């Protein structure tokens, strides 16, 4: 049986493909930057309003990039599930200036 395990952390996402018929040491492993780091970098380069939809992931640098974007005068709209990336409390998210 093959098992795909993905751990998305603060700085990296670790991906492991394990085959139960082989030794664990022979598994394929990838270590890549976390998606939120890439998204945060893109936000810094965009000069327009933003709309987010998708799943929850670690916020870290992403939250700071969104708040910086709002400070520049742009609107940021996030669907409720996606907004929970920033905080679980949607009212708190709205108090930061993020529209849901």
C-alpha positions in Angstrom: 0.0 0.0 0.0 1.2 3.5 -0.8 0.7 6.3 1.7 1.0 10.0 0.9 1.7 12.2 3.9 1.8 16.0 3.7 2.7 18.3 6.6 2.3 22.0 5.9 4.2 23.9 8.5 5.2 27.5 9.2 8.2 27.6 6.8 8.1 24.3 4.9 5.7 21.7 3.6 7.1 18.2 3.9 5.8 15.5 1.6 6.5 11.8 2.1 5.5 9.0 -0.3 5.7 5.7 1.7 5.3 2.3 0.2 4.6 -0.3 2.9 6.4 -3.0 0.9 9.7 -1.1 1.2 11.8 0.2 4.0 10.9 3.6 5.4 14.4 4.9 4.5 13.6 4.2 0.8 10.6 6.6 0.8 10.5 9.6 -1.4 10.6 12.8 0.6 10.3 16.4 -0.6 10.8 19.6 1.5 9.3 22.7 -0.2 8.5 26.2 1.0 5.0 26.5 2.6 2.3 27.7 0.2 1.5 30.6 2.5 5.0 32.0 2.0 4.6 32.1 -1.7 1.1 33.6 -1.4 2.4 36.3 1.0 5.1 37.2 -1.5 2.5 37.5 -4.3 0.3 39.8 -2.1 3.2 42.2 -1.7 3.5 42.6 -5.4 -0.3 43.1 -6.2 -1.7 46.6 -6.4 -5.4 45.8 -6.4 -8.1 44.5 -4.2 -7.9 40.8 -3.2 -10.5 38.0 -3.0 -9.6 34.7 -1.3 -11.5 31.4 -1.4 -10.2 27.9 -0.4 -9.2 25.9 2.6 -7.7 26.7 5.9 -3.9 26.8 6.1 -1.2 28.2 8.4 -1.4 32.0 8.4 1.9 33.4 9.8 3.4 35.7 7.2 0.2 35.5 5.2 -1.7 37.4 7.9 0.9 40.2 8.0 0.9 40.5 4.2 -2.9 40.9 4.2 -2.9 43.5 6.9 -0.1 45.4 5.1 -2.3 45.3 1.9 -5.3 46.7 3.8 -3.0 49.5 5.2 -2.2 50.4 1.6 -5.9 51.1 1.1 -6.9 47.9 -0.7 -9.9 45.8 0.1 -9.4 42.2 1.1 -12.4 39.8 0.9 -12.2 36.2 2.2 -14.8 33.5 2.2 -15.7 32.3 5.7 -13.8 29.0 5.6 -10.7 30.5 4.1 -10.8 33.5 6.5 -10.4 31.0 9.4 -6.8 30.8 8.2 -6.3 34.1 10.0 -8.5 33.5 13.0 -11.3 31.1 13.9 -13.5 34.0 15.1 -15.0 35.7 12.1 -15.9 38.8 14.1 -12.2 39.2 15.0 -11.3 38.9 11.3 -13.8 41.6 10.4 -12.3 43.8 13.1 -8.9 43.6 11.3 -10.5 45.1 8.2 -11.0 41.8 6.3 -14.4 41.5 4.6 -16.1 38.1 4.8 
